[in-house]
Amino acid sequence: MTYDRRSDPADPVEPVDTADDTRVVERQTYVERERPVVDSAPAQPAGSQVNVNAGQPAYVETTDAGPLYYVRRVVSLLFGILAVLLGLRIVLLLLVANQQNAIVDFVYGATEPFVAPFRGIFQFNEVRAGDATLDIAALVALVGWLLIYLLIMAILRIGDRDRV
């Protein structure tokens, strides 16, 4: 959407008048591919959906459901859970959470094996201000596991490419 203060009568776009004499001009340029018309409901291939709009012919949308598609989804879910737990660990340490609480103890216990390989990379693993602690090792672990996740996803995508 663009705002146009010109008054050009040769402009094919229908302006919308506003109170301060500013015209709102909307231009949409797109190329629509032909969609195959589905007259009846034949069996659809796995990973496809039939999209039927009111008054419009039905067409078939295919999804990226290669052999490694579901493996990538599971890997994304697991690394997403790990990232959330590492983020919770960082926040709980900053807010001086009670370590006797079951949830806090679970978060610390579950994330420690994932933070341990990244301890000792720098000369200091944490920064303290009073009781609050910024766990540098957990921040490095968060970035490190993100890079590992991206590497695994890239490898899985290579294995899922179409052979031409």
RAWOPE-V147704 format. One record per residue. N is the residue number from 1. SS is DSSP state (hx for helix, st for strand, lp for the rest). Layout:
# RAWOPE-V147704
n=[N;N]
ss=[SS;SS]
This chain:
# RAWOPE-V147704
n=[1;2;3;4;5;6;7;8;9;10;11;12;13;14;15;16;17;18;19;20;21;22;23;24;25;26;27;28;29;30;31;32;33;34;35;36;37;38;39;40;41;42;43;44;45;46;47;48;49;50;51;52;53;54;55;56;57;58;59;60;61;62;63;64;65;66;67;68;69;70;71;72;73;74;75;76;77;78;79;80;81;82;83;84;85;86;87;88;89;90;91;92;93;94;95;96;97;98;99;100;101;102;103;104;105;106;107;108;109;110;111;112;113;114;115;116;117;118;119;120;121;122;123;124;125;126;127;128;129;130;131;132;133;134;135;136;137;138;139;140;141;142;143;144;145;146;147;148;149;150;151;152;153;154;155;156;157;158;159;160;161;162;163;164]
ss=[lp;st;st;st;lp;lp;lp;lp;lp;lp;lp;lp;lp;lp;lp;st;st;lp;lp;lp;lp;lp;st;st;st;lp;lp;lp;lp;lp;lp;lp;lp;lp;lp;lp;lp;lp;lp;lp;lp;lp;lp;lp;lp;lp;lp;st;st;st;st;lp;lp;lp;lp;lp;lp;lp;st;st;st;st;lp;lp;lp;lp;lp;lp;hx;hx;hx;hx;hx;hx;hx;hx;hx;hx;hx;hx;hx;hx;hx;hx;hx;hx;hx;hx;hx;hx;hx;hx;hx;hx;lp;lp;lp;lp;lp;lp;lp;hx;hx;hx;hx;hx;hx;hx;hx;hx;hx;hx;hx;hx;hx;hx;lp;lp;lp;lp;lp;lp;lp;lp;lp;st;st;st;st;lp;lp;st;st;st;st;hx;hx;hx;hx;hx;hx;hx;hx;hx;hx;hx;hx;hx;hx;hx;hx;hx;hx;hx;hx;hx;hx;hx;hx;lp;lp;lp;lp;lp]
